[in-house]
């Protein structure tokens, strides 16, 4: 894919941070970690990854704003543009030696995501998209799946942990959806879940209680691969509320109908 200068900057930052993360991943048993909250951990690798990405993006585009998981947000001199970054999505997988985690970088312009990178260094899979230019994985054009039957479809979600308040709603979702589909996966990285919807590996994805940096890049990947993306609560903003439904066009309405049902 021949992308813009901004996309090239994003790819270079993701690859450099990815090389550092892979080194730390090989030494995962020796990493020092500190508790960030119940069930959620942050490592030195996570913070170092964000530092690499932030330095590269800020050096290239010093006037852009910044929203990252491990640092305070910054309002840029250019109020129309903002980087949205998760330097290590799937931290729990990383800390347990599970090779399913990613770097997510998005560029927002006037409130809309216009460029996206999700990089999986462990598998060397680079997912990229720009508004109006399509979505790609390692230079291969991506398209969402063409399945139309729910019973043949595989979905992904995140199951809340450590007493998160959305657990009852998610269990209700699973109870309604699982009898009607071919399976539900919980792999622990929302950025990769959305990338996999874009690649046709999953037919749909939904999750609550996320952050903008979990979602920003992935939602553009899905849209540019021909999929549909919407909020769980209709009329709300995905990035502000942190809730999302994503699927191919044939499946989206059925999946949304199930997920938008209120638990009894």
C-alpha positions, 0 to 999 in steps of 0.5 A: 500500500502506498500511503501518506506521509503520516501513515509512513510515520505511524508505520515506522513508529509501530515497527520500532516500538514493536522491535523493543517489545519483542525483545522484552517479550522474550524475557517476559519472566524477568520483567518488573511489573507494578499493579495498575488496578485490579486485574490490569498490569503495566510493565516497563515495556509498555511505558518504553513502547509509548515513549518510542512512539511518542518521540517519533510522532512528536518529532515528525508532527510537533503540533499534533495533539496526543492521547495515549494510555500511559501518559497525560493527554496533550492539546496540540497547537493544531487543534484539528489533529490528534494521535491516539495510541495504545503502545501495548494492547493485550498487556495481560497476554504479554505478561503471561507469555501469550503471543497475542498483543499489538501496538495501535496508532490512529490519527484523528482529524476533526473528530474522525479517524483518518489513518490507522496502524495495528501492528502485531510484532509476534506474528509480524502482521501489520494492519493499516488503513487510511480513510477512502484508501482501503485496509491492508495487511502486509500489503494484501488488501483486506475485506470483511467476510461475506458470511450471511448466516449467523449460525456459520459466524464466529464472533469475538468479544472481551469478557470483563474481569475483576468485578467490572460492572459490565459483566452481567451485560456481557454474560447476557450477550453470550447467553443470547448469541452463542446458541445462534452462532458458530462460536465466540472467542475471547483473545484479549486484544480489542485492537486485534479483534477489530483487525481480524474482523477487517481481515474476515477472520472474525465475522463480528466483534462487540465489547463494552467499557473500552477506551478510545486508544483500544478502538480508534485504529481498529474501527477504521480498519473495519470500515475501510475493509467494507464492514459496519461499525456502530455503538451499542447504545444507539445515538452515542459516540463510540470513542467517547462511550467506549462501546462498539459493535463491528461486523460485515454488512450482512451480519451487522443488523442481527448482531446489533439486535442481539447485543442491544437487547437489555438484560431482563 
